[in-house]
Amino acid sequence: VTANGAATQCLSDASIVSEAIWDGNWMNWATMRRVDVARKVMMGGKASSRTGGGNQTLYGEDPAQSSRTFKRKFDSTVASAVSPYDDNRMYGLKGGYLYVDKDADNDPFDNGSDKISLAIGTNQLFEPEIFVDGNISGVLQKVGEDKAWWGNEFFYSGTGNNQEGGRIVSPIGTAMTSLITDLQNTGCDTWTPLGESYYVAMQYFKQEQADGTLGYAGTATAALNNTNDPYYQQNKTFVPCSKSFVILLTDGASTKDGRIPAYLKDTDGDGDLTTCDESDGNPACDYPDGGTDFLDDIALYARTHDLRMDLDGDQNMMLYTIYAFGQDSNARDLLRDAAKNGGFVDKNGNNLPDLTAEWDSNNDGDPDTYFEASNGYRLEAKILAAINDILKRAASGTAVSVLATSSEGEGNLVQAYFRPSVTDGLVDTKWLGYLQSLWVDSKGYLREDTNGNNTLDLGVDKPITYEIDAEGNTVVNKFAVSVADPYPDLATDIPQKFTLNDILPIWEAGDVLTRTAPADRKIFTSIEGAAPVSLFGGVDFDNDTVALRDFIKPFLGVKDATAWGYLGTTHENRALNLIHFIRGNDFGFAGTSNIRQRAINGTVWRLGDIVNSTPVAVAVPPDNYGLIYSDQSYQEFYNYHTTRTDRETVVYVGANDGMLHAFSSWQYDSAAKQFVKPAGAGVTEEIGTELWAYVPRALLPHLKWLANPDYSHVYYVDLKPKVIDAKIFYKTLGDPLSGVIEDTYDAAYDVQDYHKNGWGTILVGGLRLGGKAISVTDDFDYNAGTADDTMTFTSSYFAIDVSNPRFPKLLWEKTYSGMNFNVAEPAVLKVGEKWFLTFGSGPETFDGTSTTNGHVFVVDLATGTPYKNGANDWLFETAENKAFMSGPASLDKGLNYNTDAAYFGEAYESGGGWDGALYKLTIPWRCIVAGCTYGDTTKGEYIKDPLDWSTPWTLRKIFSSPEPVTATPSLSVDYFDNAWIYFGTGRFFSQADKSTTTTQYLYGIKDPFFNEKQYSGSYFHDYATTKTLTTADLFDADAYKVIYPWGCDQAPAGDCSAVPAGQVGDIYSDGSCVCSYAWPSLVCTPVDPADQALCDSFEFDPTKVGDPDGTGRCACVAYVPPIWGCVAKVADGCDGLPEGVVADTATYTSLYWRATPSTDGACDNISFGTIGSFDTTTTPATS
C-alpha cells in the first residue's frame, strides 16, 4: 500500500524477507496436520483457554505429542517468497513450535535453527463469525447442548490386550466444556479399528461391557451406570423414545479391526472374510494391516435390532460416516456401505436397505448418511450437514403422532394434533396438521361419527379413548355400543385398538382441505403502502393478479437469488412461486425451482402442524353480557344472532403454515343432535370446509422457509386465538360518542345488523414464538428508480371482526416496540364504554430469555393504538431486567361492568437462575359524589384514560416469587369479598427447563388492596401504597389437613361454636379454628422436575408440561379458598379421625388445614381444602 493509501502493489521477495512476513496459506499448509484441521472445525482449535471472553490465542501442535516431530524441505526460490527465508530450507514442527534450519545440515531441530512459536491471537471484534458466547468455537459450540446431547469415543491403538477398538471418554450428556477439553488434549493413534470401535459404541448404548476375551478393556464402554447411560438423561429419568446417533469421523481405512464377536461377522451377507487375526499381510483379512469389512455388518445389526430389552419400545442406532482428507478407495467403499446399512430408513419392513429410496432419498448415488471432505472448509460443511440431518431425524418421530390441543363447541369437541412426518411409500411428508371434530355426549363420552351421518347416534357412534403404546405411538381405543347398551364401561370393557388414522370424525379439516382447489381458497394478508383493500379489509394473497403480486413481492424477502434460489431463478418467479405454494399448490411453478413437496397418496396436504394454538369454536356471541350484567343492548345483539342470523359454528385455529384458519362446523341442531348445512354454504360445500385464512403481515418474510426442500420446523401462527364480544362499532371506530353504525345493510361485507347496537364479535390473534425479528431490503416504495429500503418485521397481534364469520373484516395488525415474542393471550379491559387490550412482553429467544425489563402494554381494542410511555409503545416497565411477562387475567371484582385490575406473572433471570413476580395493573376508581363507596358507578367513576393526569393507571408488584411465573393467573372472589389470585411457577422453553430439579409452587394469595380484614387502614383501597407479599407472608399449612369443611357461618355446636360467625382472624378460644392468610405455598411440588406447575387449578393443558416420556402429573385444587373448619395436626394422629367428627382439642392441636394429594390417579375429593391428583398422558414430539 502506498504511503497515502491511494494505490496497492505486490510486495517483492526482498520486502517479504526484510519485513519478516509469513504467508498465511503457506503457514496453514506447513504447520497444520489433519488433527489440527479437525480440531479447528470441531471446536475452534487448540486455544489458550476455552473461556476467553472474546479474546483468545490459538496454538499449534499438542504438547502431549511432542515426542512426534515432523519436518519438510521447501524451496521458495521457484516462486514468490512465503516467509522471511527465501531459499531452499528444511522446516520442522515439534512441541508447538516451527523450526527453521539455518546451517544447511537439514536438521531443523539443532542449535543452529530458528524457533518460532505457533500462536495466533483472535478477537471477537474482528472475527465474530468464529465466536459463540464470547468463546472461540467450532461446529460443536455452534450446535450447542440444547439441540443434542453429546459424547466422545476415541480409537485405542487397535491391537494388543485392552487396546482393541475404542474407548468412551465422554458419555452422552457430558458438559460441552468437558467434551471439548477431551478433543483438545487427546492425541492421535496410528491404527483405525473402525468396526471394533463401532462395536464398543453399540455396547455402550446397550450398557453392556465389550467382550474382554477379545482384548477389549473393561473400561472401554465407561462405567455402566445411570449417570453414563445414554437413555438416562439430564432430567434423571429414563427416556426410551430417545433416538441414538453415531458420527464416525476418520481419515483412514479399517486397520487392526478383526476382533469382533462371531455373531456380528458378515451380518449383511456380503461375503466378508471372517477369520482375520489382525496380523500384517494375513490373507484372511479384507484389507492390509488387519483391516476388515465388519463395520457395515455391525452397522446393520445396530440399526435393526432392539439394543435395550430393559426399556419400552425399540432402541437402535443410526450411523453417519464422514471420510476426511483421504483418497483410499477401500476406506471410501467401506464407509459408504456402513452408512447405507446403518443409516437407512426401512420402508418395506424387511430390515434391509434393499430399496434405493431407503438409503439414497435424493438419488445422488451416495448414502444419505455418508459424507466426504477433502479440506477443512468442506469438513465443516459436511459435519454440519450430518448434524442437521440428525436433528431433523430426531425431531421427525416418523411413527409418532402428538395430540396437541382441543376445545369444546356445541355438542362436539374439536381436537388438533400434528404429525412431524408421514411416510407414503418411499416419500416422507413433514409437519402435517390435523383438526378433527368428535362428539361429546351428555355423559361426557368422546365419540367418533361411526356411521358418518353428522348426527350423534348413541347406539352406533363408538366412544373412544387414547393411550400410548410401547413404541410411543398414540393408540385409539374404540368401544362397542348398541341401542340397548349405548354407554360402555371404559374401565372394564375391552376395546378394539386402532391408529389415529382410523378415527371416523364428524369432519377433519386437513382432509377436507386436500379436496379444496387452491384457487378457491380465500386467503388474505395486510401490507403497508399503496396496495388496494381487496379482500376482507386486507389484501388478497393471490398470485394470479399481477398488480397484487407486485404489491406483496417486496414483503416476502426473496430478492436474493443465491439464498432463495430454490424458489426460482428470477425475483418475479420466486415471489409468484412462493404465493403459489402457500395457497396449496405443489406443481405449476414458474421457471426452474426446487420447492418442498407435501403430497400423500398423490394428494397435497395443505394444513400445517397445529402445536400451541388451541382451536376455538364459536357460534352464538360468546360472552353473555346480557345474562351477567343485564345489558339490554348486548341482549338484543345476542338474540339477533340466535334467532335471525342463526350464526353457524366456526372453528378458528392458528397453524405453523403461516395462517390463521377459519373452518365451518355448520349449524348445530341441539334437538336432533345433528350438524346441518347453513344457508350461506354452497351446494357442494362439505362440513369442515375452510371459509378463509389470514396471513399476518409480520410473517410474510418468514413464509419462504416453508417452501425450502430441507424445511425442518418454524413457528408461525402458534398462539391460541381469543374471541370476544365488544361494543366498538361506531361511526368512528371505538368512539362511543360518534353514534352507532352498521344497523343497516352494508353491501361491502354482505352484512345487515351484524353489529346490532354497535356490538360485534372480535378475534384477536398472535404468533407466540412465530415472527422472530427479521429485516428485508427491497423496493417497498414500488419505484425502481429509487434505492431499496430496509424494513424490519417483528411479532404482532391482529384483530379481525368475525361478527359475520363468512365475511370477516381485518380491523388491524400491529407490532409494538419492546414486545418481543407474544407468548400469551391478551386480556380484555372494559372501563365505562371504552374497550382495551392489555398484554405483556415476551422472551426474545426461543429458549425463553430476554435482555430487557418486563413491559406491560395497553392498547385500544378497536384500533390497536397503544397508550405510550413517552416514545415507548409500552405503558409500564417492571423493575426487573432480563424479564418477560405471562398472560394477564382481568378482574371485575364487583361485577359492575368495569375492570378493576389485571394481574401478570413475570419471569426474570437472577443470579444464574430464575425468579418471578406477580404484578397488578390497577384501573383506579374515584368518587365524584359525596357518600359513595368503592366501585359505585352511580356516584363514582373508573378512570377511562390510562394516562389521566390526576389519577393514572398504575402497575405495582404485589408478590415476589422465588421461582418464575410464566402461566396466566386465575382469579376468584371469596365469601368475604377477598380477591384471590392463583398462579403456578415454572417455565418450559428449553432443554435446561426440562431437566431442572428446582421445586415449583402453586400459590393462592389475597390482593391486599381488597383485603379489608387484614389491611384495613393501610393497603385496603389505598392507591398510594402497595404491599408486595413474599413467601414469608403466607401461612405454611403443610402439617395440617381438613377434617371438617364447614364454612365460618355454618359452624356446628361444639369446639367451633366459640368462633363468631363470619369472623376472620387467628386462633379462637380452644385453638380449633382459623380462617385467615393465604392458602399453602407448597401444595404443588411437581411429582417429577419436568412437571412444572403451569396449570391453573382446573384449567390443565397437558401440552405445556410432562415427563420426557409424555406423562404429565399435576395437582388439582378447588377454586374455593380456605374457609372456617375444625382442623387437626397430622403429626398427632388426625389421619385416623372419622370424617365429619370434630377434633378433640385436648388430644389434638388444631390450627389449620392441609391439602393432601390422593394416590388413585383420579382428580377426586375436590371440595373445600382438599386436593386431588391425576395423570394425563400425551405423546412427545421429540424425546
Secondary structure, 3 states (H helix, E strand, C coil): CCCCCCCCCCCCHHHHHHCCCCCHHHHHHHHCCHHHHHHHHHHCCCECCCCCCCEEEEECCCHHHCCCCEEEEEEHHHCCCCCCCCCEEEEEEECCEEEECCCCCCCCCCCCCEEEECEEEEECCCCHHHEECCEECCHHHHHHHHHCCCCEEEECCCCCCCCCCEEEEECCCCCHHHHHHHHHHCCCCCCCCHHHHHHHHHHHHHCCCCCHHHCCCCCCCCCCCCCCCCCECCCCCECCCCCEEEEEEECCCCCCCCCCCHHHCCCCCCCCCCCCCCCCCCCCCCECCCECCHHHHHHHHHHHCCCCCCCCCCCCEEEEEEEECCCCHHHHHHHHHHHHHHHCCCCCCCCCCCCHHHHCCCCCCCCCCEEEECCHHHHHHHHHHHHHHHHHHHHHCCCCCEEEEEEECCCEEEEEEEEEEEEECCEEEEEEEEEEEEEECCCCCEECCCCCCCECCCCCCCEEEEEECCCCCEEEEECCCCCCCCCCCCCCCCCEEECHHHCCCCEEHHHHHHCCCHHHCCEEECCCCCCCCCECCEEECCCCCHHHHHHHHHHHCCCCCCCCHHHCCCHHHHHHHHHHHHCCCCCCCCCCCCCCCCEECCEECCCECCCCCCCEEECCCCCCHHHHHCCHHHHHHHHHHHHCCCCCCEEEEECCCCCEEEEECCEEECCCCEEECCCCCCCCCCCCCEEEEEECHHHHHHHHHHHCCCCCCCCCCCCCCEEEEEECCECCCCCHHHCECCCCCECCCCECCCCHHHEEEEEEECCECCCCCEEEEECCCCCCCCCCEEEEECCEEEEEECCCCCCCEEEEEEECCCCCCECCCCEEEEECCEEEEEEECCCCCCCCCCCCCCEEEEEECCCCCECCECCECCCEECCCCCEEEEEEEEECCCCCCCCCEEEEEEEEEECCEEEEEEEEEECCEEECCCCCCCCCCCCEEECCCCCCCCCCCEEEEEEEECCCECCCCEEEECCCCCEEEEEECECCCCHHHHCCCCCCCEEEEECHHHCHHHHCCCCCCCCCCCCCECHHHCCCCCCEEECCCCCHHHCCCCHHHHCCCCCCCCCCCCCCECCCCCECCCCCCCCCCCCCCCCECCECCCCCCCCCCCEEEEEEECCCCCCCCEEEEHHHCHHHCCCCCCCCCCCCCCCCCCCCCCCCCCCCCCCCCCEEEEEEECCCCCC
